[in-house]
Amino acid sequence: MKKNLHHKGFTLIEVLLTMSLIGIITSISYFGVSSFNSSTYDAAFIDRLYSDIKTQQLKAMQLTKGSLGVNSYGVYFQKNNYTLFTGDVFNSNDLDNYKVTVDSGAVINEVALPDNSIIFEPLTGEIKNFSQNQNYIDVSEKFRIVFSRLGTVTITMTSNE
C-alpha cells in the first residue's frame, strides 16, 4: 500500500531564491529612477538658466532702462547660485539684483568667465566682457554652456550619464 503524500508550500531554497530576485529587481529599479531624477533636475535648471540669460540679453537689446537708467544687463555666476543684475559690472550691494539659488540636484561646477559674469551690450546684445579663453560654465559635470562674442548660447553634454 502506497501513501500519496502531497506537500503544500515552498521549500526554503525556493523562498530564498524568490526574495533574492525581488531584491535585485528592486535595487535596479531604484538606481534607474534616482539617475532619472538627477537628470530631470539638471535639465530643469539648464532650462531656467538659459531662459534667464536670454531675458537679460533681450532687456539689453530693447534698451530697457534699469532703476539707475542703465541699459547693460548681466548674469553673475557662483557655485550655488547666479544673480541677474543691471549695469556694466556686478555690484553685490545693488538692491535690484535678483539672486537665483541652484535647485537641489544641480550644481554649477566651473565658471570660466571674466569676473564670473557675462554682461550684454545695449542694442546689440553682444557680450561686453567676452574672452575667447574664458567663455563657458559647467553644470553638474554633465552640461557645458558656451557663450560666443555675439551672445549666442550653446549647451552641450559633457558626459554620457
PyMOL commands that place a pseudoatom at each C-alpha (Angstrom):
pseudoatom trace, name=CA, resn=MET, resi=1, chain=A, elem=C, hetatm=0, pos=[0.000, 0.000, 0.000]
pseudoatom trace, name=CA, resn=LYS, resi=2, chain=A, elem=C, hetatm=0, pos=[1.453, 3.353, -1.157]
pseudoatom trace, name=CA, resn=LYS, resi=3, chain=A, elem=C, hetatm=0, pos=[0.978, 6.513, 0.725]
pseudoatom trace, name=CA, resn=ASN, resi=4, chain=A, elem=C, hetatm=0, pos=[0.367, 9.512, -1.512]
pseudoatom trace, name=CA, resn=LEU, resi=5, chain=A, elem=C, hetatm=0, pos=[1.964, 12.469, 0.195]
pseudoatom trace, name=CA, resn=HIS, resi=6, chain=A, elem=C, hetatm=0, pos=[1.215, 15.902, -1.203]
pseudoatom trace, name=CA, resn=HIS, resi=7, chain=A, elem=C, hetatm=0, pos=[3.262, 18.709, 0.249]
pseudoatom trace, name=CA, resn=LYS, resi=8, chain=A, elem=C, hetatm=0, pos=[1.719, 22.136, 0.215]
pseudoatom trace, name=CA, resn=GLY, resi=9, chain=A, elem=C, hetatm=0, pos=[4.051, 25.121, 0.494]
pseudoatom trace, name=CA, resn=PHE, resi=10, chain=A, elem=C, hetatm=0, pos=[7.506, 26.149, -0.635]
pseudoatom trace, name=CA, resn=THR, resi=11, chain=A, elem=C, hetatm=0, pos=[10.940, 24.931, 0.281]
pseudoatom trace, name=CA, resn=LEU, resi=12, chain=A, elem=C, hetatm=0, pos=[13.422, 27.235, 1.968]
pseudoatom trace, name=CA, resn=ILE, resi=13, chain=A, elem=C, hetatm=0, pos=[15.523, 27.389, -1.206]
pseudoatom trace, name=CA, resn=GLU, resi=14, chain=A, elem=C, hetatm=0, pos=[12.525, 28.485, -3.299]
pseudoatom trace, name=CA, resn=VAL, resi=15, chain=A, elem=C, hetatm=0, pos=[11.678, 31.252, -0.835]
pseudoatom trace, name=CA, resn=LEU, resi=16, chain=A, elem=C, hetatm=0, pos=[15.283, 32.492, -0.676]
pseudoatom trace, name=CA, resn=LEU, resi=17, chain=A, elem=C, hetatm=0, pos=[15.623, 32.446, -4.467]
pseudoatom trace, name=CA, resn=THR, resi=18, chain=A, elem=C, hetatm=0, pos=[12.394, 34.433, -4.895]
pseudoatom trace, name=CA, resn=MET, resi=19, chain=A, elem=C, hetatm=0, pos=[13.428, 37.005, -2.264]
pseudoatom trace, name=CA, resn=SER, resi=20, chain=A, elem=C, hetatm=0, pos=[16.835, 37.400, -3.933]
pseudoatom trace, name=CA, resn=LEU, resi=21, chain=A, elem=C, hetatm=0, pos=[15.257, 38.073, -7.329]
pseudoatom trace, name=CA, resn=ILE, resi=22, chain=A, elem=C, hetatm=0, pos=[12.864, 40.627, -5.839]
pseudoatom trace, name=CA, resn=GLY, resi=23, chain=A, elem=C, hetatm=0, pos=[15.803, 42.380, -4.139]
pseudoatom trace, name=CA, resn=ILE, resi=24, chain=A, elem=C, hetatm=0, pos=[17.816, 42.529, -7.364]
pseudoatom trace, name=CA, resn=ILE, resi=25, chain=A, elem=C, hetatm=0, pos=[14.887, 43.894, -9.371]
pseudoatom trace, name=CA, resn=THR, resi=26, chain=A, elem=C, hetatm=0, pos=[14.115, 46.490, -6.676]
pseudoatom trace, name=CA, resn=SER, resi=27, chain=A, elem=C, hetatm=0, pos=[17.708, 47.741, -6.498]
pseudoatom trace, name=CA, resn=ILE, resi=28, chain=A, elem=C, hetatm=0, pos=[17.973, 48.045, -10.294]
pseudoatom trace, name=CA, resn=SER, resi=29, chain=A, elem=C, hetatm=0, pos=[14.706, 49.982, -10.387]
pseudoatom trace, name=CA, resn=TYR, resi=30, chain=A, elem=C, hetatm=0, pos=[15.790, 52.298, -7.563]
pseudoatom trace, name=CA, resn=PHE, resi=31, chain=A, elem=C, hetatm=0, pos=[19.102, 53.254, -9.166]
pseudoatom trace, name=CA, resn=GLY, resi=32, chain=A, elem=C, hetatm=0, pos=[17.434, 53.755, -12.540]
pseudoatom trace, name=CA, resn=VAL, resi=33, chain=A, elem=C, hetatm=0, pos=[14.843, 56.110, -11.059]
pseudoatom trace, name=CA, resn=SER, resi=34, chain=A, elem=C, hetatm=0, pos=[17.361, 58.063, -8.951]
pseudoatom trace, name=CA, resn=SER, resi=35, chain=A, elem=C, hetatm=0, pos=[19.530, 58.620, -12.039]
pseudoatom trace, name=CA, resn=PHE, resi=36, chain=A, elem=C, hetatm=0, pos=[16.448, 59.802, -13.925]
pseudoatom trace, name=CA, resn=ASN, resi=37, chain=A, elem=C, hetatm=0, pos=[15.573, 62.268, -11.132]
pseudoatom trace, name=CA, resn=SER, resi=38, chain=A, elem=C, hetatm=0, pos=[19.089, 63.733, -11.203]
pseudoatom trace, name=CA, resn=SER, resi=39, chain=A, elem=C, hetatm=0, pos=[18.879, 64.251, -14.968]
pseudoatom trace, name=CA, resn=THR, resi=40, chain=A, elem=C, hetatm=0, pos=[15.462, 65.865, -14.592]
pseudoatom trace, name=CA, resn=TYR, resi=41, chain=A, elem=C, hetatm=0, pos=[16.775, 68.358, -12.005]
pseudoatom trace, name=CA, resn=ASP, resi=42, chain=A, elem=C, hetatm=0, pos=[19.718, 69.193, -14.274]
pseudoatom trace, name=CA, resn=ALA, resi=43, chain=A, elem=C, hetatm=0, pos=[17.524, 69.684, -17.344]
pseudoatom trace, name=CA, resn=ALA, resi=44, chain=A, elem=C, hetatm=0, pos=[15.069, 71.895, -15.434]
pseudoatom trace, name=CA, resn=PHE, resi=45, chain=A, elem=C, hetatm=0, pos=[17.928, 74.003, -14.077]
pseudoatom trace, name=CA, resn=ILE, resi=46, chain=A, elem=C, hetatm=0, pos=[19.520, 74.340, -17.537]
pseudoatom trace, name=CA, resn=ASP, resi=47, chain=A, elem=C, hetatm=0, pos=[16.158, 75.462, -18.979]
pseudoatom trace, name=CA, resn=ARG, resi=48, chain=A, elem=C, hetatm=0, pos=[15.704, 78.108, -16.289]
pseudoatom trace, name=CA, resn=LEU, resi=49, chain=A, elem=C, hetatm=0, pos=[19.282, 79.344, -16.558]
pseudoatom trace, name=CA, resn=TYR, resi=50, chain=A, elem=C, hetatm=0, pos=[19.075, 79.583, -20.370]
pseudoatom trace, name=CA, resn=SER, resi=51, chain=A, elem=C, hetatm=0, pos=[15.795, 81.485, -20.102]
pseudoatom trace, name=CA, resn=ASP, resi=52, chain=A, elem=C, hetatm=0, pos=[17.236, 83.941, -17.562]
pseudoatom trace, name=CA, resn=ILE, resi=53, chain=A, elem=C, hetatm=0, pos=[20.347, 84.551, -19.696]
pseudoatom trace, name=CA, resn=LYS, resi=54, chain=A, elem=C, hetatm=0, pos=[18.267, 85.230, -22.796]
pseudoatom trace, name=CA, resn=THR, resi=55, chain=A, elem=C, hetatm=0, pos=[15.911, 87.511, -20.844]
pseudoatom trace, name=CA, resn=GLN, resi=56, chain=A, elem=C, hetatm=0, pos=[18.873, 89.626, -19.697]
pseudoatom trace, name=CA, resn=GLN, resi=57, chain=A, elem=C, hetatm=0, pos=[20.143, 89.787, -23.280]
pseudoatom trace, name=CA, resn=LEU, resi=58, chain=A, elem=C, hetatm=0, pos=[16.719, 90.838, -24.582]
pseudoatom trace, name=CA, resn=LYS, resi=59, chain=A, elem=C, hetatm=0, pos=[16.432, 93.590, -21.971]
pseudoatom trace, name=CA, resn=ALA, resi=60, chain=A, elem=C, hetatm=0, pos=[19.768, 94.992, -23.134]
pseudoatom trace, name=CA, resn=MET, resi=61, chain=A, elem=C, hetatm=0, pos=[18.778, 94.764, -26.808]
pseudoatom trace, name=CA, resn=GLN, resi=62, chain=A, elem=C, hetatm=0, pos=[15.451, 96.509, -26.183]
pseudoatom trace, name=CA, resn=LEU, resi=63, chain=A, elem=C, hetatm=0, pos=[17.231, 99.294, -24.269]
pseudoatom trace, name=CA, resn=THR, resi=64, chain=A, elem=C, hetatm=0, pos=[15.138, 98.540, -21.204]
pseudoatom trace, name=CA, resn=LYS, resi=65, chain=A, elem=C, hetatm=0, pos=[16.233, 101.010, -18.556]
pseudoatom trace, name=CA, resn=GLY, resi=66, chain=A, elem=C, hetatm=0, pos=[17.032, 99.767, -15.075]
pseudoatom trace, name=CA, resn=SER, resi=67, chain=A, elem=C, hetatm=0, pos=[16.305, 101.781, -11.946]
pseudoatom trace, name=CA, resn=LEU, resi=68, chain=A, elem=C, hetatm=0, pos=[19.593, 103.661, -12.396]
pseudoatom trace, name=CA, resn=GLY, resi=69, chain=A, elem=C, hetatm=0, pos=[18.925, 104.396, -16.058]
pseudoatom trace, name=CA, resn=VAL, resi=70, chain=A, elem=C, hetatm=0, pos=[21.462, 101.745, -17.132]
pseudoatom trace, name=CA, resn=ASN, resi=71, chain=A, elem=C, hetatm=0, pos=[20.945, 99.653, -20.251]
pseudoatom trace, name=CA, resn=SER, resi=72, chain=A, elem=C, hetatm=0, pos=[23.539, 96.906, -19.692]
pseudoatom trace, name=CA, resn=TYR, resi=73, chain=A, elem=C, hetatm=0, pos=[22.316, 93.667, -18.184]
pseudoatom trace, name=CA, resn=GLY, resi=74, chain=A, elem=C, hetatm=0, pos=[24.286, 90.693, -16.963]
pseudoatom trace, name=CA, resn=VAL, resi=75, chain=A, elem=C, hetatm=0, pos=[24.448, 87.425, -15.059]
pseudoatom trace, name=CA, resn=TYR, resi=76, chain=A, elem=C, hetatm=0, pos=[26.933, 86.766, -12.248]
pseudoatom trace, name=CA, resn=PHE, resi=77, chain=A, elem=C, hetatm=0, pos=[27.682, 83.080, -11.525]
pseudoatom trace, name=CA, resn=GLN, resi=78, chain=A, elem=C, hetatm=0, pos=[28.668, 81.372, -8.272]
pseudoatom trace, name=CA, resn=LYS, resi=79, chain=A, elem=C, hetatm=0, pos=[28.765, 77.720, -7.217]
pseudoatom trace, name=CA, resn=ASN, resi=80, chain=A, elem=C, hetatm=0, pos=[25.281, 77.510, -5.688]
pseudoatom trace, name=CA, resn=ASN, resi=81, chain=A, elem=C, hetatm=0, pos=[23.546, 80.463, -7.327]
pseudoatom trace, name=CA, resn=TYR, resi=82, chain=A, elem=C, hetatm=0, pos=[23.576, 83.058, -10.043]
pseudoatom trace, name=CA, resn=THR, resi=83, chain=A, elem=C, hetatm=0, pos=[22.478, 86.683, -9.915]
pseudoatom trace, name=CA, resn=LEU, resi=84, chain=A, elem=C, hetatm=0, pos=[20.718, 88.751, -12.579]
pseudoatom trace, name=CA, resn=PHE, resi=85, chain=A, elem=C, hetatm=0, pos=[21.922, 92.360, -12.452]
pseudoatom trace, name=CA, resn=THR, resi=86, chain=A, elem=C, hetatm=0, pos=[21.920, 95.690, -14.272]
pseudoatom trace, name=CA, resn=GLY, resi=87, chain=A, elem=C, hetatm=0, pos=[24.985, 97.774, -15.048]
pseudoatom trace, name=CA, resn=ASP, resi=88, chain=A, elem=C, hetatm=0, pos=[28.455, 97.404, -16.506]
pseudoatom trace, name=CA, resn=VAL, resi=89, chain=A, elem=C, hetatm=0, pos=[29.801, 95.461, -13.510]
pseudoatom trace, name=CA, resn=PHE, resi=90, chain=A, elem=C, hetatm=0, pos=[28.287, 93.221, -10.857]
pseudoatom trace, name=CA, resn=ASN, resi=91, chain=A, elem=C, hetatm=0, pos=[27.635, 95.036, -7.582]
pseudoatom trace, name=CA, resn=SER, resi=92, chain=A, elem=C, hetatm=0, pos=[26.632, 92.658, -4.787]
pseudoatom trace, name=CA, resn=ASN, resi=93, chain=A, elem=C, hetatm=0, pos=[25.076, 95.554, -2.812]
pseudoatom trace, name=CA, resn=ASP, resi=94, chain=A, elem=C, hetatm=0, pos=[22.651, 96.576, -5.578]
pseudoatom trace, name=CA, resn=LEU, resi=95, chain=A, elem=C, hetatm=0, pos=[19.089, 96.104, -4.313]
pseudoatom trace, name=CA, resn=ASP, resi=96, chain=A, elem=C, hetatm=0, pos=[17.818, 95.480, -7.872]
pseudoatom trace, name=CA, resn=ASN, resi=97, chain=A, elem=C, hetatm=0, pos=[19.834, 92.252, -8.162]
pseudoatom trace, name=CA, resn=TYR, resi=98, chain=A, elem=C, hetatm=0, pos=[17.798, 89.083, -8.474]
pseudoatom trace, name=CA, resn=LYS, resi=99, chain=A, elem=C, hetatm=0, pos=[19.536, 86.070, -6.961]
pseudoatom trace, name=CA, resn=VAL, resi=100, chain=A, elem=C, hetatm=0, pos=[18.556, 82.576, -8.150]
pseudoatom trace, name=CA, resn=THR, resi=101, chain=A, elem=C, hetatm=0, pos=[19.560, 79.634, -5.959]
pseudoatom trace, name=CA, resn=VAL, resi=102, chain=A, elem=C, hetatm=0, pos=[20.535, 76.443, -7.790]
pseudoatom trace, name=CA, resn=ASP, resi=103, chain=A, elem=C, hetatm=0, pos=[17.922, 73.706, -7.370]
pseudoatom trace, name=CA, resn=SER, resi=104, chain=A, elem=C, hetatm=0, pos=[18.908, 70.665, -5.350]
pseudoatom trace, name=CA, resn=GLY, resi=105, chain=A, elem=C, hetatm=0, pos=[20.473, 68.117, -7.635]
pseudoatom trace, name=CA, resn=ALA, resi=106, chain=A, elem=C, hetatm=0, pos=[22.166, 70.624, -9.951]
pseudoatom trace, name=CA, resn=VAL, resi=107, chain=A, elem=C, hetatm=0, pos=[25.481, 72.361, -9.289]
pseudoatom trace, name=CA, resn=ILE, resi=108, chain=A, elem=C, hetatm=0, pos=[27.466, 74.988, -11.149]
pseudoatom trace, name=CA, resn=ASN, resi=109, chain=A, elem=C, hetatm=0, pos=[30.838, 73.204, -11.143]
pseudoatom trace, name=CA, resn=GLU, resi=110, chain=A, elem=C, hetatm=0, pos=[33.107, 75.549, -13.037]
pseudoatom trace, name=CA, resn=VAL, resi=111, chain=A, elem=C, hetatm=0, pos=[32.779, 79.148, -14.133]
pseudoatom trace, name=CA, resn=ALA, resi=112, chain=A, elem=C, hetatm=0, pos=[35.270, 80.117, -16.843]
pseudoatom trace, name=CA, resn=LEU, resi=113, chain=A, elem=C, hetatm=0, pos=[34.145, 83.696, -17.468]
pseudoatom trace, name=CA, resn=PRO, resi=114, chain=A, elem=C, hetatm=0, pos=[35.874, 87.037, -16.826]
pseudoatom trace, name=CA, resn=ASP, resi=115, chain=A, elem=C, hetatm=0, pos=[34.838, 88.182, -13.331]
pseudoatom trace, name=CA, resn=ASN, resi=116, chain=A, elem=C, hetatm=0, pos=[32.447, 85.173, -13.200]
pseudoatom trace, name=CA, resn=SER, resi=117, chain=A, elem=C, hetatm=0, pos=[29.899, 87.116, -15.242]
pseudoatom trace, name=CA, resn=ILE, resi=118, chain=A, elem=C, hetatm=0, pos=[28.531, 87.894, -18.670]
pseudoatom trace, name=CA, resn=ILE, resi=119, chain=A, elem=C, hetatm=0, pos=[27.354, 91.421, -19.477]
pseudoatom trace, name=CA, resn=PHE, resi=120, chain=A, elem=C, hetatm=0, pos=[25.274, 92.228, -22.554]
pseudoatom trace, name=CA, resn=GLU, resi=121, chain=A, elem=C, hetatm=0, pos=[25.818, 95.382, -24.641]
pseudoatom trace, name=CA, resn=PRO, resi=122, chain=A, elem=C, hetatm=0, pos=[22.817, 97.677, -25.107]
pseudoatom trace, name=CA, resn=LEU, resi=123, chain=A, elem=C, hetatm=0, pos=[21.131, 97.411, -28.516]
pseudoatom trace, name=CA, resn=THR, resi=124, chain=A, elem=C, hetatm=0, pos=[23.352, 94.636, -29.976]
pseudoatom trace, name=CA, resn=GLY, resi=125, chain=A, elem=C, hetatm=0, pos=[23.137, 92.030, -27.193]
pseudoatom trace, name=CA, resn=GLU, resi=126, chain=A, elem=C, hetatm=0, pos=[26.822, 91.184, -27.656]
pseudoatom trace, name=CA, resn=ILE, resi=127, chain=A, elem=C, hetatm=0, pos=[28.844, 90.168, -24.620]
pseudoatom trace, name=CA, resn=LYS, resi=128, chain=A, elem=C, hetatm=0, pos=[30.869, 93.147, -23.320]
pseudoatom trace, name=CA, resn=ASN, resi=129, chain=A, elem=C, hetatm=0, pos=[33.456, 91.282, -21.296]
pseudoatom trace, name=CA, resn=PHE, resi=130, chain=A, elem=C, hetatm=0, pos=[33.915, 88.404, -23.763]
pseudoatom trace, name=CA, resn=SER, resi=131, chain=A, elem=C, hetatm=0, pos=[37.125, 86.368, -23.664]
pseudoatom trace, name=CA, resn=GLN, resi=132, chain=A, elem=C, hetatm=0, pos=[37.815, 83.544, -26.120]
pseudoatom trace, name=CA, resn=ASN, resi=133, chain=A, elem=C, hetatm=0, pos=[39.703, 81.637, -23.396]
pseudoatom trace, name=CA, resn=GLN, resi=134, chain=A, elem=C, hetatm=0, pos=[37.049, 82.152, -20.739]
pseudoatom trace, name=CA, resn=ASN, resi=135, chain=A, elem=C, hetatm=0, pos=[33.656, 81.593, -22.308]
pseudoatom trace, name=CA, resn=TYR, resi=136, chain=A, elem=C, hetatm=0, pos=[31.825, 78.739, -20.573]
pseudoatom trace, name=CA, resn=ILE, resi=137, chain=A, elem=C, hetatm=0, pos=[30.284, 77.333, -17.417]
pseudoatom trace, name=CA, resn=ASP, resi=138, chain=A, elem=C, hetatm=0, pos=[29.931, 73.644, -16.467]
pseudoatom trace, name=CA, resn=VAL, resi=139, chain=A, elem=C, hetatm=0, pos=[26.787, 72.391, -14.738]
pseudoatom trace, name=CA, resn=SER, resi=140, chain=A, elem=C, hetatm=0, pos=[26.634, 69.110, -12.764]
pseudoatom trace, name=CA, resn=GLU, resi=141, chain=A, elem=C, hetatm=0, pos=[29.557, 67.582, -14.678]
pseudoatom trace, name=CA, resn=LYS, resi=142, chain=A, elem=C, hetatm=0, pos=[27.071, 66.826, -17.487]
pseudoatom trace, name=CA, resn=PHE, resi=143, chain=A, elem=C, hetatm=0, pos=[26.490, 70.083, -19.319]
pseudoatom trace, name=CA, resn=ARG, resi=144, chain=A, elem=C, hetatm=0, pos=[28.697, 72.831, -20.679]
pseudoatom trace, name=CA, resn=ILE, resi=145, chain=A, elem=C, hetatm=0, pos=[27.173, 76.196, -21.575]
pseudoatom trace, name=CA, resn=VAL, resi=146, chain=A, elem=C, hetatm=0, pos=[29.379, 78.059, -24.063]
pseudoatom trace, name=CA, resn=PHE, resi=147, chain=A, elem=C, hetatm=0, pos=[28.995, 81.729, -24.989]
pseudoatom trace, name=CA, resn=SER, resi=148, chain=A, elem=C, hetatm=0, pos=[30.093, 83.446, -28.205]
pseudoatom trace, name=CA, resn=ARG, resi=149, chain=A, elem=C, hetatm=0, pos=[31.021, 87.118, -28.567]
pseudoatom trace, name=CA, resn=LEU, resi=150, chain=A, elem=C, hetatm=0, pos=[27.650, 87.767, -30.249]
pseudoatom trace, name=CA, resn=GLY, resi=151, chain=A, elem=C, hetatm=0, pos=[25.745, 86.389, -27.243]
pseudoatom trace, name=CA, resn=THR, resi=152, chain=A, elem=C, hetatm=0, pos=[24.892, 83.022, -28.758]
pseudoatom trace, name=CA, resn=VAL, resi=153, chain=A, elem=C, hetatm=0, pos=[24.470, 80.329, -26.117]
pseudoatom trace, name=CA, resn=THR, resi=154, chain=A, elem=C, hetatm=0, pos=[25.329, 76.700, -26.909]
pseudoatom trace, name=CA, resn=ILE, resi=155, chain=A, elem=C, hetatm=0, pos=[24.541, 73.879, -24.473]
pseudoatom trace, name=CA, resn=THR, resi=156, chain=A, elem=C, hetatm=0, pos=[26.395, 70.587, -24.899]
pseudoatom trace, name=CA, resn=MET, resi=157, chain=A, elem=C, hetatm=0, pos=[26.537, 67.383, -22.868]
pseudoatom trace, name=CA, resn=THR, resi=158, chain=A, elem=C, hetatm=0, pos=[29.997, 66.679, -21.462]
pseudoatom trace, name=CA, resn=SER, resi=159, chain=A, elem=C, hetatm=0, pos=[29.416, 63.034, -20.451]
pseudoatom trace, name=CA, resn=ASN, resi=160, chain=A, elem=C, hetatm=0, pos=[27.196, 60.080, -21.315]
pseudoatom trace, name=CA, resn=GLU, resi=161, chain=A, elem=C, hetatm=0, pos=[25.458, 59.614, -17.957]
for i in range(1, 161): cmd.bond("trace and resi %d" % i, "trace and resi %d" % (i + 1))
show_as sticks, trace
zoom trace
